[in-house]
């Protein structure tokens, strides 16, 4: 009788342990500038994108893949090169800026063009800041190119995937100083003396939306005569007005 009771308990323990090990990392992030494919969807610049519109930061899959959707069927559109993805005009090198909605210890950041790795940045397991930028040389390539960027998490077998479509001008050149009007700008550089941004607490009216303010989940603001509720904690930037980023704001 004792053996019949012990074996089911042992089996349940093994199953529970397997589920715990298989649980994915809670970190999330994507390239916001130049706008990645998921950023284009979240901004409404590409139609019929499916659920990625609401969670551009969630393209998470096992490490070692070379695709734009992390192997996730619900985000398969990101890997569809027949879609007319808008491009961003760049020079021979470009600065890619990640927005991390949850930070996580990082091993490396990798960048690929056509299956060739063109850059790698080793963080050695450190926790990144809320935004991370890398200046990447495109190796003399010209014309339209798709850059696959991968954020490898240090303490899990998972990674985050983000593809950016660029139009490279002739010869090396700096990244354009001003993005197209509808693209998300990189985070501003504040002088050391700048006071820390104000914080809007969850569930409390935050007045009119303004760049430079840190909003928590549930915070309510007004913009252009309408009220919006924060979906993800973040510090607002110019270009991230509530109607433009449904991944961050919903109508209240």
KOLTIGU-432962 format. One record per atom (N, C-alpha, C): residue number from 1; atom name; x, y, z. Coordinates in steps of 0.001 Angstrom, whole numbers. Atoms other than C-alpha are relative to their C-alpha. Example, Ala and Ser with C-alpha at 12.3 -4.5 7.8 and 13.67 -1.06 7.14 Angstrom:
REC/resi/name/X/Y/Z
REC/1/N/890/-1190/0
REC/1/CA/12300/-4500/7800
REC/1/C/900/1200/0
REC/2/N/-820/-1190/-60
REC/2/CA/13670/-1060/7140
REC/2/C/-770/1090/730
This chain:
REC/resi/name/X/Y/Z
REC/1/N/839/-1215/0
REC/1/CA/0/0/0
REC/1/C/861/1246/0
REC/2/N/-869/-1185/-76
REC/2/CA/2824/2379/831
REC/2/C/627/303/-1344
REC/3/N/-626/-232/1296
REC/3/CA/4445/1842/-2560
REC/3/C/-953/663/-978
REC/4/N/971/-595/918
REC/4/CA/1244/2713/-4435
REC/4/C/-202/1489/272
REC/5/N/146/-1416/-342
REC/5/CA/1103/6061/-2583
REC/5/C/1266/765/-342
REC/6/N/-1273/-701/181
REC/6/CA/4804/6939/-2868
REC/6/C/273/315/-1470
REC/7/N/-324/-196/1416
REC/7/CA/5132/6502/-6655
REC/7/C/-758/1151/-627
REC/8/N/695/-1173/564
REC/8/CA/2355/8968/-7617
REC/8/C/551/1308/529
REC/9/N/-553/-1233/-550
REC/9/CA/3829/11531/-5247
REC/9/C/1317/344/-656
REC/10/N/-1282/-235/650
REC/10/CA/7259/11090/-6791
REC/10/C/-204/507/-1417
REC/11/N/278/-438/1381
REC/11/CA/5820/11407/-10301
REC/11/C/-473/1439/-42
REC/12/N/486/-1384/-49
REC/12/CA/3970/14591/-9367
REC/12/C/1134/968/244
REC/13/N/-1140/-870/-285
REC/13/CA/7201/16040/-7991
REC/13/C/866/213/-1214
REC/14/N/-815/-117/1218
REC/14/CA/9089/15284/-11212
REC/14/C/-664/921/-998
REC/15/N/730/-860/943
REC/15/CA/6347/16906/-13337
REC/15/C/73/1442/424
REC/16/N/-71/-1372/-488
REC/16/CA/6296/19999/-11117
REC/16/C/1372/589/-226
REC/17/N/-1355/-496/214
REC/17/CA/10067/20295/-11302
REC/17/C/251/322/-1445
REC/18/N/-170/-260/1437
REC/18/CA/9964/20037/-15101
REC/18/C/-681/1287/-407
REC/19/N/714/-1236/332
REC/19/CA/7349/22801/-15311
REC/19/C/751/1212/481
REC/20/N/-732/-1146/-524
REC/20/CA/9432/25069/-13122
REC/20/C/1216/305/-837
REC/21/N/-1192/-227/825
REC/21/CA/12553/24557/-15223
REC/21/C/-381/580/-1341
REC/22/N/383/-438/1347
REC/22/CA/10630/25156/-18459
REC/22/C/-631/1372/-26
REC/23/N/635/-1310/-33
REC/23/CA/9101/28429/-17285
REC/23/C/899/1045/-641
REC/24/N/-848/-968/693
REC/24/CA/10392/31223/-19611
REC/24/C/340/1183/880
REC/25/N/-421/-1190/-739
REC/25/CA/12180/34346/-18408
REC/25/C/-1090/1048/-15
REC/26/N/1026/-1034/-76
REC/26/CA/10049/37264/-17329
REC/26/C/440/1290/-680
REC/27/N/-510/-1220/645
REC/27/CA/12239/39805/-19119
REC/27/C/-621/172/-1379
REC/28/N/569/-275/1308
REC/28/CA/10898/41507/-22247
REC/28/C/702/1207/-611
REC/29/N/-602/-1147/652
REC/29/CA/12297/43890/-24857
REC/29/C/-30/-132/-1514
REC/30/N/-7/-24/1461
REC/30/CA/12453/44919/-28509
REC/30/C/724/1267/-444
REC/31/N/-659/-1187/548
REC/31/CA/14220/47411/-30778
REC/31/C/-1060/1031/-363
REC/32/N/949/-1081/246
REC/32/CA/12328/50696/-30772
REC/32/C/500/968/-1074
REC/33/N/-548/-931/993
REC/33/CA/14710/52700/-32996
REC/33/C/1313/-536/-551
REC/34/N/1055/-219/978
REC/34/CA/15109/52332/-35874
REC/34/C/-1137/-993/236
REC/35/N/1125/849/-367
REC/35/CA/11613/50846/-35622
REC/35/C/141/-1431/-541
REC/36/N/-8/1399/400
REC/36/CA/11691/47038/-35674
REC/36/C/-1364/-363/-586
REC/37/N/1279/428/576
REC/37/CA/8936/45036/-37337
REC/37/C/-1108/23/1048
REC/38/N/1050/-37/-1020
REC/38/CA/7095/44646/-34029
REC/38/C/-334/1436/410
REC/39/N/283/-1408/-285
REC/39/CA/7460/48388/-33384
REC/39/C/-883/595/-1088
REC/40/N/843/-469/1109
REC/40/CA/5996/49088/-36840
REC/40/C/-1450/-436/211
REC/41/N/1355/500/-248
REC/41/CA/3009/46911/-35931
REC/41/C/-651/754/1149
REC/42/N/552/-682/-1174
REC/42/CA/2562/48543/-32511
REC/42/C/-365/1440/-306
REC/43/N/281/-1382/379
REC/43/CA/2647/52000/-34128
REC/43/C/-1111/100/-1042
REC/44/N/1054/-18/1008
REC/44/CA/-16/50991/-36665
REC/44/C/490/277/-1402
REC/45/N/-541/-281/1327
REC/45/CA/2317/51459/-39627
REC/45/C/-116/-1201/-937
REC/46/N/273/1206/781
REC/46/CA/1651/47877/-40781
REC/46/C/-1309/-584/516
REC/47/N/1324/490/-406
REC/47/CA/-1890/46483/-40767
REC/47/C/-20/-1515/155
REC/48/N/273/1434/-135
REC/48/CA/-3194/43048/-39766
REC/48/C/1184/-772/578
REC/49/N/-1161/638/-615
REC/49/CA/-255/42178/-37533
REC/49/C/-373/-1053/1036
REC/50/N/379/953/-1026
REC/50/CA/-2260/40184/-34997
REC/50/C/417/463/1390
REC/51/N/-222/-355/-1411
REC/51/CA/-1431/40064/-31246
REC/51/C/1304/740/280
REC/52/N/-1263/-708/-250
REC/52/CA/2085/41507/-31656
REC/52/C/-235/1493/191
REC/53/N/339/-1416/-166
REC/53/CA/377/44933/-31799
REC/53/C/-17/379/1480
REC/54/N/162/-300/-1417
REC/54/CA/-264/44681/-28050
REC/54/C/1219/-393/834
REC/55/N/-1149/439/-790
REC/55/CA/2989/43054/-26961
REC/55/C/1260/-121/-857
REC/56/N/-1187/60/857
REC/56/CA/5931/43991/-29213
REC/56/C/1242/-491/742
REC/57/N/-1136/393/-818
REC/57/CA/8264/43159/-26316
REC/57/C/60/-1502/277
REC/58/N/161/1386/-436
REC/58/CA/7240/39477/-26122
REC/58/C/481/-1047/-992
REC/59/N/-483/983/972
REC/59/CA/9070/37811/-29032
REC/59/C/1156/-773/636
REC/60/N/-966/778/-786
REC/60/CA/10841/35293/-26782
REC/60/C/-20/-1454/-432
REC/61/N/-102/1404/380
REC/61/CA/12107/31890/-27865
REC/61/C/1342/-558/401
REC/62/N/-1284/612/-349
REC/62/CA/14943/29428/-27299
REC/62/C/1154/648/-755
REC/63/N/-1186/-559/649
REC/63/CA/18447/30669/-28077
REC/63/C/374/-805/-1244
REC/64/N/-550/683/1169
REC/64/CA/20102/29835/-31387
REC/64/C/-835/87/-1251
REC/65/N/824/-124/1191
REC/65/CA/17260/30656/-33772
REC/65/C/495/1153/-877
REC/66/N/-380/-1062/938
REC/66/CA/17756/32824/-36855
REC/66/C/-1247/474/-735
REC/67/N/1228/-490/588
REC/67/CA/14265/34178/-37409
REC/67/C/-491/1204/775
REC/68/N/486/-1248/-589
REC/68/CA/12250/37281/-36577
REC/68/C/-1082/-208/1045
REC/69/N/1147/217/-874
REC/69/CA/9447/35650/-34578
REC/69/C/281/-946/1165
REC/70/N/-361/844/-1129
REC/70/CA/11350/33477/-32097
REC/70/C/-656/-1361/-29
REC/71/N/658/1290/106
REC/71/CA/9536/30392/-33394
REC/71/C/-1418/-17/534
REC/72/N/1345/-89/-573
REC/72/CA/6198/31644/-31992
REC/72/C/-1030/172/-1124
REC/73/N/952/-12/1110
REC/73/CA/3299/30874/-34336
REC/73/C/-902/1229/20
REC/74/N/898/-1157/-55
REC/74/CA/1181/33784/-33046
REC/74/C/670/1273/-524
REC/75/N/-728/-1157/517
REC/75/CA/3910/36194/-34193
REC/75/C/624/-286/-1367
REC/76/N/-619/448/1247
REC/76/CA/4641/34463/-37530
REC/76/C/99/1110/-1038
REC/77/N/-61/-1090/984
REC/77/CA/3907/37649/-39505
REC/77/C/1347/704/13
REC/78/N/-1283/-691/-94
REC/78/CA/7197/39085/-38244
REC/78/C/1059/-656/-877
REC/79/N/-972/717/818
REC/79/CA/9044/36438/-40259
REC/79/C/-409/-55/-1473
REC/80/N/521/24/1367
REC/80/CA/7036/37050/-43452
REC/80/C/615/1150/-802
REC/81/N/-691/-1027/785
REC/81/CA/9299/38894/-45898
REC/81/C/-829/480/-1187
REC/82/N/855/-486/1084
REC/82/CA/6453/39251/-48415
REC/82/C/-835/1202/434
REC/83/N/691/-1193/-499
REC/83/CA/4871/41911/-46182
REC/83/C/800/1232/-416
REC/84/N/-677/-1232/408
REC/84/CA/5647/45435/-47355
REC/84/C/465/778/1230
REC/85/N/-504/-636/-1214
REC/85/CA/7664/46334/-44259
REC/85/C/657/1339/-338
REC/86/N/-680/-1287/231
REC/86/CA/8634/50037/-44153
REC/86/C/1469/-101/390
REC/87/N/-1418/-23/-323
REC/87/CA/12362/50712/-44135
REC/87/C/373/1351/610
REC/88/N/-581/-1236/-532
REC/88/CA/14438/53306/-42286
REC/88/C/1312/254/-729
REC/89/N/-1232/-338/714
REC/89/CA/17158/55096/-44268
REC/89/C/1131/211/993
REC/90/N/-1160/-87/-888
REC/90/CA/20572/54706/-42616
REC/90/C/1261/124/-836
REC/91/N/-1297/-29/650
REC/91/CA/24233/55154/-43424
REC/91/C/697/-1341/139
REC/92/N/-774/1244/-78
REC/92/CA/27028/52589/-43287
REC/92/C/60/-580/1385
REC/93/N/120/519/-1367
REC/93/CA/26594/52256/-39531
REC/93/C/-1280/576/586
REC/94/N/1287/-415/-569
REC/94/CA/23488/52551/-37398
REC/94/C/-24/-348/1478
REC/95/N/164/250/-1427
REC/95/CA/22658/52797/-33709
REC/95/C/-1372/-616/241
REC/96/N/1235/703/-345
REC/96/CA/20045/50266/-32598
REC/96/C/-280/199/1483
REC/97/N/381/-259/-1390
REC/97/CA/18169/51166/-29400
REC/97/C/-1123/-940/415
REC/98/N/983/917/-575
REC/98/CA/16345/48504/-27383
REC/98/C/-782/696/1104
REC/99/N/831/-378/-1141
REC/99/CA/13451/49290/-25052
REC/99/C/-294/-1271/788
REC/100/N/179/1178/-845
REC/100/CA/13361/46815/-22138
REC/100/C/-1093/293/1017
REC/101/N/1088/-213/-950
REC/101/CA/10062/46651/-20300
REC/101/C/256/-715/1317
REC/102/N/-506/661/-1210
REC/102/CA/11623/44219/-17803
REC/102/C/1461/-323/-254
REC/103/N/-1435/220/195
REC/103/CA/15406/44128/-17384
REC/103/C/397/-1372/536
REC/104/N/-426/1333/-423
REC/104/CA/17226/40820/-17041
REC/104/C/1493/-155/-275
REC/105/N/-1432/237/189
REC/105/CA/20829/39662/-16672
REC/105/C/258/-484/-1428
REC/106/N/-226/207/1429
REC/106/CA/22340/39550/-20160
REC/106/C/1352/-638/-263
REC/107/N/-1277/547/444
REC/107/CA/24991/37383/-21778
REC/107/C/512/810/-1189
REC/108/N/-461/-731/1185
REC/108/CA/25276/38857/-25282
REC/108/C/-1167/579/-784
REC/109/N/904/-560/1010
REC/109/CA/23545/40976/-27926
REC/109/C/649/-310/-1348
REC/110/N/-551/377/1294
REC/110/CA/23986/39717/-31501
REC/110/C/-792/666/-1132
REC/111/N/622/-614/1175
REC/111/CA/23282/41281/-34907
REC/111/C/416/-783/-1247
REC/112/N/-226/804/1188
REC/112/CA/22944/39349/-38188
REC/112/C/-605/689/-1225
REC/113/N/558/-371/1302
REC/113/CA/22434/40230/-41851
REC/113/C/196/-1187/-923
REC/114/N/-92/1121/928
REC/114/CA/21614/37400/-44247
REC/114/C/691/-1223/569
REC/115/N/-609/1164/-628
REC/115/CA/22754/34744/-41766
REC/115/C/1422/210/471
REC/116/N/-1361/-309/-435
REC/116/CA/26125/36428/-41150
REC/116/C/-32/905/1226
REC/117/N/-53/-856/-1181
REC/117/CA/26825/37797/-37689
REC/117/C/943/1162/-269
REC/118/N/-809/-1183/298
REC/118/CA/28051/41362/-38120
REC/118/C/454/720/1264
REC/119/N/-416/-650/-1248
REC/119/CA/28335/42399/-34446
REC/119/C/-473/-834/1181
REC/120/N/395/630/-1263
REC/120/CA/28253/40987/-30913
REC/120/C/505/879/1136
REC/121/N/-342/-794/-1175
REC/121/CA/28271/42825/-27573
REC/121/C/-204/-882/1231
REC/122/N/12/909/-1150
REC/122/CA/29123/40875/-24410
REC/122/C/-220/791/1286
REC/123/N/303/-678/-1261
REC/123/CA/27480/42081/-21178
REC/123/C/469/-777/1215
REC/124/N/-578/761/-1100
REC/124/CA/29000/39327/-19053
REC/124/C/-957/-282/1145
REC/125/N/971/309/-1045
REC/125/CA/25783/38618/-17140
REC/125/C/-527/1193/763
REC/126/N/466/-1193/-712
REC/126/CA/25149/42222/-16085
REC/126/C/-1462/291/-319
REC/127/N/1377/-446/232
REC/127/CA/21652/43675/-15710
REC/127/C/36/1299/-794
REC/128/N/-36/-1215/829
REC/128/CA/20999/46262/-18451
REC/128/C/-876/1101/573
REC/129/N/890/-1108/-331
REC/129/CA/19373/49661/-18111
REC/129/C/-1295/-148/-802
REC/130/N/1305/106/668
REC/130/CA/15828/50330/-19381
REC/130/C/105/176/-1512
REC/131/N/-267/-107/1431
REC/131/CA/17227/51302/-22789
REC/131/C/1459/-347/-237
REC/132/N/-1361/434/344
REC/132/CA/20308/49820/-24456
REC/132/C/237/320/-1466
REC/133/N/-315/-378/1378
REC/133/CA/22000/51173/-27605
REC/133/C/1333/-608/-423
REC/134/N/-1225/543/592
REC/134/CA/24620/49600/-29872
REC/134/C/217/642/-1362
REC/135/N/-336/-507/1321
REC/135/CA/26387/51212/-32804
REC/135/C/612/-1136/-811
REC/136/N/-379/1174/787
REC/136/CA/26763/48575/-35527
REC/136/C/394/421/-1399
REC/137/N/-414/-210/1384
REC/137/CA/28745/48768/-38761
REC/137/C/-677/-1038/-881
REC/138/N/693/898/915
REC/138/CA/26837/47278/-41681
REC/138/C/933/-580/-1054
REC/139/N/-1009/696/794
REC/139/CA/30075/46206/-43347
REC/139/C/3/327/-1473
REC/140/N/-43/-398/1399
REC/140/CA/29787/48173/-46566
REC/140/C/-1191/-447/-824
REC/141/N/1194/420/730
REC/141/CA/26416/46708/-47509
REC/141/C/-796/1213/-468
REC/142/N/836/-1080/516
REC/142/CA/24035/48840/-49576
REC/142/C/-1389/-547/-307
REC/143/N/1352/392/369
REC/143/CA/20365/48815/-50524
REC/143/C/-819/-453/1187
REC/144/N/908/476/-1046
REC/144/CA/17559/47203/-48587
REC/144/C/599/-1228/676
REC/145/N/-525/1120/-781
REC/145/CA/18674/44863/-45798
REC/145/C/-895/-236/1216
REC/146/N/719/361/-1227
REC/146/CA/17014/43015/-42923
REC/146/C/1029/-368/1059
REC/147/N/-931/259/-1105
REC/147/CA/18937/43114/-39640
REC/147/C/-751/-765/1086
REC/148/N/549/790/-1099
REC/148/CA/18158/40384/-37109
REC/148/C/817/270/1256
REC/149/N/-659/-274/-1267
REC/149/CA/18976/41411/-33533
REC/149/C/-500/-990/1052
REC/150/N/346/1010/-1004
REC/150/CA/19047/38906/-30647
REC/150/C/553/418/1358
REC/151/N/-378/-289/-1390
REC/151/CA/19089/39606/-26899
REC/151/C/37/-1338/739
REC/152/N/-168/1278/-674
REC/152/CA/20500/36506/-25160
REC/152/C/14/196/1513
REC/153/N/104/-113/-1450
REC/153/CA/19469/36161/-21503
REC/153/C/1069/-876/653
REC/154/N/-1139/676/-612
REC/154/CA/22254/35081/-19130
REC/154/C/-389/-1247/779
REC/155/N/294/1084/-935
REC/155/CA/20467/32797/-16682
REC/155/C/-1188/-862/-413
REC/156/N/1037/892/526
REC/156/CA/17843/31084/-18902
REC/156/C/421/-419/-1407
REC/157/N/-331/405/1375
REC/157/CA/17956/29243/-22244
REC/157/C/-734/818/-1044
REC/158/N/854/-773/896
REC/158/CA/15798/31976/-23793
REC/158/C/706/1237/-553
REC/159/N/-499/-1221/639
REC/159/CA/16437/34959/-26068
REC/159/C/-1192/766/-558
REC/160/N/1031/-831/619
REC/160/CA/14435/37858/-27532
REC/160/C/480/406/-1388
REC/161/N/-323/-187/1410
REC/161/CA/14301/38470/-31284
REC/161/C/-690/1253/-539
REC/162/N/543/-1237/556
REC/162/CA/13789/41703/-33240
REC/162/C/649/241/-1356
REC/163/N/-520/-252/1343
REC/163/CA/14144/42388/-36986
REC/163/C/-292/1439/-410
REC/164/N/112/-1393/447
REC/164/CA/14735/45842/-38471
REC/164/C/303/51/-1488
REC/165/N/-207/-168/1442
REC/165/CA/14350/46685/-42173
REC/165/C/597/1379/-261
REC/166/N/-692/-1268/237
REC/166/CA/16807/49364/-43324
REC/166/C/301/155/-1483
REC/167/N/-437/-348/1351
REC/167/CA/17680/51115/-46569
REC/167/C/1328/707/149
REC/168/N/-1351/-515/-221
REC/168/CA/21434/51666/-46615
REC/168/C/417/835/-1194
REC/169/N/-483/-873/1061
REC/169/CA/22819/54601/-48596
REC/169/C/1331/-476/-531
REC/170/N/-1263/394/596
REC/170/CA/25932/54427/-50756
REC/170/C/1178/349/876
REC/171/N/-1211/-236/-761
REC/171/CA/29095/53992/-48711
REC/171/C/-274/216/1468
REC/172/N/173/-185/-1438
REC/172/CA/29726/54361/-44983
REC/172/C/-508/1394/321
REC/173/N/503/-1297/-436
REC/173/CA/27984/57148/-43162
REC/173/C/-592/-114/1374
REC/174/N/568/45/-1340
REC/174/CA/26628/58092/-39753
REC/174/C/-1482/-294/-30
REC/175/N/1438/193/-143
REC/175/CA/23194/57134/-38519
REC/175/C/-696/1351/-121
REC/176/N/713/-1290/96
REC/176/CA/20667/59866/-39467
REC/176/C/-298/556/1379
REC/177/N/211/-624/-1306
REC/177/CA/20317/62363/-36647
REC/177/C/-1468/156/337
REC/178/N/1436/-155/-257
REC/178/CA/16549/62666/-37062
REC/178/C/-747/-1137/-678
REC/179/N/771/1087/601
REC/179/CA/14242/59646/-37607
REC/179/C/-1179/559/-773
REC/180/N/1232/-459/677
REC/180/CA/11195/59830/-39893
REC/180/C/-1021/448/1027
REC/181/N/925/-581/-968
REC/181/CA/8346/61787/-38266
REC/181/C/-823/-1013/769
REC/182/N/876/954/-677
REC/182/CA/6309/58661/-37445
REC/182/C/761/-1073/762
REC/183/N/-743/1030/-714
REC/183/CA/9156/56556/-36041
REC/183/C/280/434/1427
REC/184/N/-264/-283/-1403
REC/184/CA/9945/56288/-32358
REC/184/C/1427/507/167
REC/185/N/-1356/-536/-140
REC/185/CA/12929/58531/-31467
REC/185/C/764/-732/1092
REC/186/N/-778/614/-1073
REC/186/CA/15812/57242/-29348
REC/186/C/-189/790/1284
REC/187/N/160/-714/-1270
REC/187/CA/15759/58144/-25650
REC/187/C/903/1215/60
REC/188/N/-828/-1202/-72
REC/188/CA/17011/61690/-24979
REC/188/C/1127/-157/1007
REC/189/N/-1118/-22/-942
REC/189/CA/20362/62257/-23282
REC/189/C/-166/1211/908
REC/190/N/228/-1078/-955
REC/190/CA/19829/64310/-20130
REC/190/C/1317/426/638
REC/191/N/-1221/-451/-674
REC/191/CA/22573/66484/-18589
REC/191/C/2/-473/1446
REC/192/N/-93/522/-1364
REC/192/CA/23850/65386/-15151
REC/192/C/-834/774/1004
REC/193/N/707/-821/-986
REC/193/CA/22066/68275/-13436
REC/193/C/-1513/-108/-117
REC/194/N/1445/85/195
REC/194/CA/18623/67332/-14777
REC/194/C/-650/-746/1158
REC/195/N/690/645/-1118
REC/195/CA/16206/66475/-11992
REC/195/C/-631/-1292/-477
REC/196/N/618/1262/411
REC/196/CA/14797/62917/-11995
REC/196/C/-1428/236/-436
REC/197/N/1367/-195/497
REC/197/CA/11509/62492/-13861
REC/197/C/-1027/-223/1093
REC/198/N/1085/208/-945
REC/198/CA/8266/62760/-11961
REC/198/C/-639/-1352/-248
REC/199/N/609/1310/117
REC/199/CA/6349/59569/-11311
REC/199/C/-1492/109/211
REC/200/N/1447/17/-125
REC/200/CA/2649/59025/-11848
REC/200/C/-402/-1328/620
REC/201/N/305/1258/-677
REC/201/CA/1375/56410/-9326
REC/201/C/-1150/-734/-652
REC/202/N/1082/782/602
REC/202/CA/-900/53547/-10395
REC/202/C/-1369/452/483
REC/203/N/1379/-268/-357
REC/203/CA/-4621/54264/-10498
REC/203/C/-323/1434/331
REC/204/N/238/-1393/-334
REC/204/CA/-4221/57986/-9920
REC/204/C/-5/847/-1265
REC/205/N/-27/-886/1174
REC/205/CA/-5092/60712/-12436
REC/205/C/1345/701/-111
REC/206/N/-1330/-572/159
REC/206/CA/-1828/61949/-13877
REC/206/C/7/1310/-748
REC/207/N/42/-1244/741
REC/207/CA/-3049/65131/-15544
REC/207/C/257/-266/-1468
REC/208/N/-274/124/1425
REC/208/CA/-1953/65727/-19101
REC/208/C/1289/-785/-230
REC/209/N/-1197/780/335
REC/209/CA/523/63253/-20654
REC/209/C/1153/940/-354
REC/210/N/-1173/-812/350
REC/210/CA/4058/64668/-20888
REC/210/C/1234/-887/-68
REC/211/N/-1256/733/138
REC/211/CA/7411/63351/-22069
REC/211/C/876/250/1224
REC/212/N/-889/-118/-1146
REC/212/CA/9958/62709/-19325
REC/212/C/-621/-461/1299
REC/213/N/674/471/-1200
REC/213/CA/7361/61442/-16831
REC/213/C/15/-1523/39
REC/214/N/39/1448/-171
REC/214/CA/7613/57902/-15456
REC/214/C/-1401/-411/423
REC/215/N/1349/454/-269
REC/215/CA/4222/56172/-15539
REC/215/C/8/-1462/443
REC/216/N/146/1361/-486
REC/216/CA/3299/53045/-13592
REC/216/C/-1255/-629/-606
REC/217/N/1166/706/515
REC/217/CA/816/50367/-14679
REC/217/C/-1256/475/728
REC/218/N/1257/-474/-579
REC/218/CA/-2730/51682/-14128
REC/218/C/-111/1506/81
REC/219/N/51/-1455/-41
REC/219/CA/-1793/55371/-14237
REC/219/C/-916/519/-1109
REC/220/N/950/-575/954
REC/220/CA/-4399/57539/-16004
REC/220/C/439/1414/-358
REC/221/N/-368/-1332/472
REC/221/CA/-3547/60560/-18141
REC/221/C/-1016/450/-1043
REC/222/N/824/-521/1087
REC/222/CA/-5338/62814/-20576
REC/222/C/913/458/-1129
REC/223/N/-763/-451/1163
REC/223/CA/-4119/63551/-24105
REC/223/C/-991/247/-1137
REC/224/N/845/-383/1143
REC/224/CA/-5882/65374/-26970
REC/224/C/-1479/-237/299
REC/225/N/1401/90/-366
REC/225/CA/-9171/65368/-25078
REC/225/C/-491/-1375/392
REC/226/N/401/1361/-384
REC/226/CA/-9171/61635/-24246
REC/226/C/853/-469/1172
REC/227/N/-727/578/-1122
REC/227/CA/-8125/59647/-21167
REC/227/C/585/-1352/-394
REC/228/N/-691/1249/297
REC/228/CA/-5640/56764/-21346
REC/228/C/530/-609/1298
REC/229/N/-521/724/-1156
REC/229/CA/-4581/54081/-18850
REC/229/C/1280/-726/-402
REC/230/N/-1314/589/298
REC/230/CA/-959/52847/-18700
REC/230/C/-87/-1525/71
REC/231/N/-17/1467/54
REC/231/CA/-525/49192/-19755
REC/231/C/1322/-569/489
REC/232/N/-1323/464/-407
REC/232/CA/3233/48925/-19041
REC/232/C/764/1173/609
REC/233/N/-793/-1048/-630
REC/233/CA/5493/50886/-16707
REC/233/C/1104/463/-951
REC/234/N/-1013/-543/898
REC/234/CA/7803/53208/-18662
REC/234/C/190/1482/281
REC/235/N/-238/-1442/-17
REC/235/CA/9305/56679/-18898
REC/235/C/-322/544/-1377
REC/236/N/505/-479/1281
REC/236/CA/7545/58646/-21633
REC/236/C/1067/775/-773
REC/237/N/-900/-723/894
REC/237/CA/9526/59950/-24617
REC/237/C/-829/727/-1059
REC/238/N/661/-678/1112
REC/238/CA/8593/62394/-27341
REC/238/C/-176/-997/-1138
REC/239/N/307/989/1013
REC/239/CA/6913/60338/-30050
REC/239/C/-769/-1194/543
REC/240/N/727/1092/-644
REC/240/CA/5394/57932/-27526
REC/240/C/-1334/495/548
REC/241/N/1296/-476/-442
REC/241/CA/2119/59845/-27187
REC/241/C/-987/-1174/38
REC/242/N/875/1161/-193
REC/242/CA/-682/57493/-26006
REC/242/C/-645/-556/-1257
REC/243/N/627/610/1189
REC/243/CA/-2473/57174/-29391
REC/243/C/997/-740/-890
REC/244/N/-1002/575/892
REC/244/CA/834/56180/-31052
REC/244/C/544/-1328/473
REC/245/N/-612/1207/-553
REC/245/CA/1827/53304/-28742
REC/245/C/-1031/-812/779
REC/246/N/1020/808/-707
REC/246/CA/-1101/50958/-27956
REC/246/C/601/-1059/888
REC/247/N/-628/963/-900
REC/247/CA/1418/48580/-26367
REC/247/C/200/594/1387
REC/248/N/-244/-656/-1279
REC/248/CA/1891/51165/-23590
REC/248/C/-1275/612/595
REC/249/N/1184/-711/-491
REC/249/CA/-1555/52894/-23350
REC/249/C/-1276/-596/-596
REC/250/N/1321/349/486
REC/250/CA/-5230/51971/-23665
REC/250/C/-979/1084/412
REC/251/N/1003/-1009/-336
REC/251/CA/-8281/54209/-23696
REC/251/C/-655/-338/1336
REC/252/N/598/226/-1312
REC/252/CA/-9639/54659/-20183
REC/252/C/-1505/257/-59
